[in-house]
Amino acid sequence: MKLENIKQQLVELVDMTDKWLAQGYMPSIEKHISLVKLSEIYDSLNDNTAAPRPVHTNQLPPAQPVQQPAPAQPVTPRPEQSYVAPLQPQQHIQQPAQQPVAEIYITLLGQQIPAKLHSDFISELFWKDENFFNNEMRKFNDMQSHDQAIIYVTEKYNWAGNNTYAQKFIELIGTFFNQ
């Protein structure tokens, strides 16, 4: 790849980055495209004269012979060492009671929800893309009515009617607009 081509590839990457900044998130397919471009630029800058990059495999290196340790010498107790008697069967050590772990809550659309539910919304409804999820939440915060939000959801998403997370999210929207 010539220097002009490298420059053009870098300009395209800068343009993509500017678009991501404007959108507020980076689509995963464009992330992949940018990584491929960077890899091509890297290879061309090396001018293919450097050693090839290592390829990762799942193979383990060949086994090395294990040296056997020298046999242990028996330890004889010194007379000055004290003897500790074993616990008698009636003696018990009492374990401290386990304290329940406090659940962590996150504010979403003006409401406190468990962090686990927040994570489930992202993974189940928003394609495991936290940046996309945050961008969508900004849109919901800017909407003027419950009807506008519901219309947006039905036009943009094709959530199954029996999806528990979709039902909980719709309820969350309803509560947000009825505050």
SVG drawing of the C-alpha trace seen along z (x, -y; Angstrom):
<svg xmlns="http://www.w3.org/2000/svg" viewBox="-50 -17 67 56">
<polyline fill="none" stroke="black" stroke-width="0.4" points="0.0,0.0 1.4,-3.4 1.6,-6.4 -1.3,-8.1 -3.5,-5.0 -2.5,-4.9 -3.4,-8.6 -6.8,-7.9 -7.5,-5.0 -6.7,-7.2 -9.0,-10.0 -11.8,-7.4 -11.2,-6.3 -11.3,-9.9 -14.6,-10.4 -16.1,-7.3 -14.9,-8.5 -16.6,-11.9 -19.8,-10.1 -19.7,-8.0 -19.2,-11.0 -22.2,-12.7 -24.3,-9.6 -23.2,-9.0 -22.3,-5.3 -20.2,-3.1 -22.1,-0.4 -20.3,3.0 -20.1,3.6 -18.3,0.3 -16.0,1.1 -15.0,4.3 -14.5,2.4 -12.2,-0.2 -10.2,2.6 -9.7,4.3 -8.6,0.9 -6.1,0.4 -4.7,3.8 -4.2,3.2 -2.5,-0.1 -0.3,1.6 0.7,4.3 1.5,1.7 3.6,-0.4 5.6,2.6 6.1,2.9 5.8,6.6 9.5,6.7 9.0,7.4 8.3,10.8 4.6,11.8 2.4,11.2 1.8,14.2 -1.3,16.2 -3.1,17.3 -4.1,20.9 -5.7,23.0 -2.8,25.5 -0.6,25.9 3.2,25.8 4.8,29.2 5.1,30.8 8.5,30.3 9.9,33.1 9.2,32.5 12.1,32.8 11.4,34.8 12.1,33.0 14.6,34.5 13.0,36.7 12.1,34.8 14.1,35.4 12.0,36.4 11.5,33.7 12.1,34.5 10.5,32.2 12.7,30.2 12.2,30.6 11.5,26.9 8.5,27.0 5.1,27.0 2.5,29.6 -1.0,28.4 -3.8,30.8 -6.4,31.5 -10.0,30.1 -12.3,32.4 -15.5,33.4 -17.7,31.3 -15.8,28.1 -17.2,26.1 -16.0,22.9 -18.9,20.7 -18.9,19.0 -20.2,15.4 -23.6,15.1 -23.6,14.2 -24.8,10.7 -27.1,10.3 -25.5,8.5 -27.3,5.1 -28.7,5.0 -27.4,2.2 -29.9,-0.1 -29.5,-2.3 -31.7,-5.3 -33.3,-4.8 -36.0,-7.1 -36.3,-8.7 -36.8,-5.4 -34.6,-3.2 -34.3,0.3 -32.0,3.2 -28.6,3.1 -29.3,6.7 -32.5,5.5 -30.7,2.7 -28.1,5.1 -30.9,7.5 -32.5,4.6 -29.3,4.0 -28.6,7.6 -32.1,8.7 -33.6,5.6 -30.7,3.5 -28.4,6.0 -25.9,6.0 -24.8,2.5 -24.6,0.2 -23.8,-2.9 -26.8,-2.3 -28.9,-1.8 -27.7,-5.1 -28.5,-6.9 -32.0,-5.5 -32.6,-6.5 -31.6,-10.1 -34.3,-10.0 -36.9,-8.7 -36.0,-11.5 -36.6,-14.1 -40.0,-12.7 -43.1,-14.7 -45.6,-12.0 -46.3,-8.3 -48.0,-7.9 -44.9,-9.3 -42.7,-6.9 -44.9,-3.9 -45.2,-4.8 -41.4,-5.0 -41.0,-1.6 -43.5,0.1 -42.1,-1.4 -38.4,-0.9 -38.4,2.5 -40.0,5.8 -40.1,7.1 -42.2,10.2 -45.3,9.6 -44.4,12.3 -40.9,11.0 -40.7,10.3 -38.0,7.7 -40.0,5.8 -43.1,5.8 -41.1,4.5 -39.5,1.8 -42.9,0.7 -44.1,0.5 -41.1,-1.6 -41.9,-4.0 -45.5,-4.2 -44.4,-5.0 -41.9,-7.6 -44.6,-9.6 -47.2,-9.3 -45.0,-10.8"/>
</svg>
